[in-house]
Amino acid sequence: MASKKSSSGLLLVAPTLLIVLIFGIYPVIVLIATSFGLGEVGAYENPGPTLQYYGEFVGSERLTKSIINSLIIGLGSVIITLVASIPTVLYLAKKARTGTSTKYTDALITFPITLPGIIIGFFAIVLTGRTGLLGEVIPFLKGAAFGYLGLMIAYIYFSIPRIVSPLRGAADLIDPELEDTAHSLGASKARVFFTVTLPLILPAAIEVSGTAAAVALGGYGTVAALSEGIRLLPLDVVDALNNGYYIATSSAFAVVLALLAIGALAAGKLCAHLVERKMG
């Protein structure tokens, strides 16, 4: 009987595992091999094995700047979004506990996740481009879409649902009696927030931020629409492939980008685990 249940369970997960193997593992192996010149190479590239294509990063001011820009925009936008999102999810969770529907607010906050990055870039141009609506009202925002500020705003909008939606679940699990007890003992609202509420939601906030940062680091559409001189690493990956078909170089860039994203994801999970263990 146990054997039959095990076989049935394996059959249920088999389609998912098959998709992961076909679309997740094999292409990654090919990508890594190509980055060392072991697979297909471009007409102006040398076959490997070689570290030449990773060597492009050594001493290249342009690529170093791309990595720094990616980290500034990707991580910076997530941090700003997180700071704004925590009060939002706590407020929505409180409303839900009192029986007030938040479905329309939830739908509005979730909406950006349905949009391709290039559409979000277009929104930024409409609002803060050279003839953008906000630029006409607030002068320093005129043309901001094509600089660090515009990219940051677009990436914050891009990140909002990726932080608010999963963090909302953690906020819903907070026991309101803990906060009520602290209030009854004379603690101020600020003290309750920093000593009771924030520690309860902090592990989830850190883990969610790591995931959102990983997604932001790899985003291409938004920066493709807004970049005018500001380079992010996803642009270098695509440019190396499209301009001259430097496939080994592009693969090396893609591996570095993937490592940055994986690093953000792993750091989020590790830090969340450490904080949770320290608190509990």
BELKA-V321510 format. One record per backbone hydrogen bond with DSSP energy under -1.0 kcal/mol. NH is the residue of the N-H (numbers start at 0). CO is the residue of the C=O. If there is no record, write none. Layout:
BEGIN
nh->[NH	NH]
co->[CO	CO]
END
This chain:
BEGIN
nh->[4	5	6	7	8	9	10	11	12	13	16	17	18	19	20	21	22	23	24	25	28	29	30	31	32	33	34	36	37	44	47	49	54	56	63	64	65	66	67	68	69	70	71	72	73	74	75	76	77	78	79	80	81	82	83	84	85	88	89	90	91	92	93	94	95	96	97	98	99	105	106	107	108	109	110	112	113	114	119	120	121	122	123	124	125	126	127	128	131	132	133	134	135	137	140	141	142	143	144	145	146	149	150	151	152	153	154	155	156	157	158	159	162	163	164	166	167	170	171	173	177	179	180	181	182	183	184	185	186	191	192	193	194	195	196	197	199	200	201	204	205	206	207	208	209	210	211	212	213	214	215	216	217	223	224	225	226	234	235	236	237	238	239	240	241	242	243	245	246	249	250	251	252	253	254	255	256	257	258	259	260	261	262	263	264	265	266	267	268	269	270	271	272	273	274	275	276	277	278	279]
co->[0	1	2	3	4	5	6	7	8	9	12	13	14	15	16	17	18	19	19	20	24	25	26	27	28	29	30	33	32	41	36	35	50	53	59	60	61	62	63	64	65	66	67	68	69	70	71	72	73	74	75	76	77	78	79	80	81	84	85	86	87	88	89	90	91	92	93	95	94	101	102	103	104	105	106	109	110	111	115	116	117	118	119	120	121	122	123	124	128	125	126	126	131	133	137	138	128	140	127	142	143	143	146	147	148	149	150	151	152	153	154	155	159	159	160	162	163	166	167	170	174	175	176	177	178	179	180	182	181	187	188	189	190	191	191	192	195	196	197	200	201	202	203	204	205	206	207	208	209	210	211	212	213	219	220	221	222	231	231	232	233	234	235	236	237	238	241	239	244	245	246	247	248	249	250	251	252	253	254	255	256	257	258	259	260	261	262	263	264	265	266	267	268	269	270	271	272	273	274	275]
END
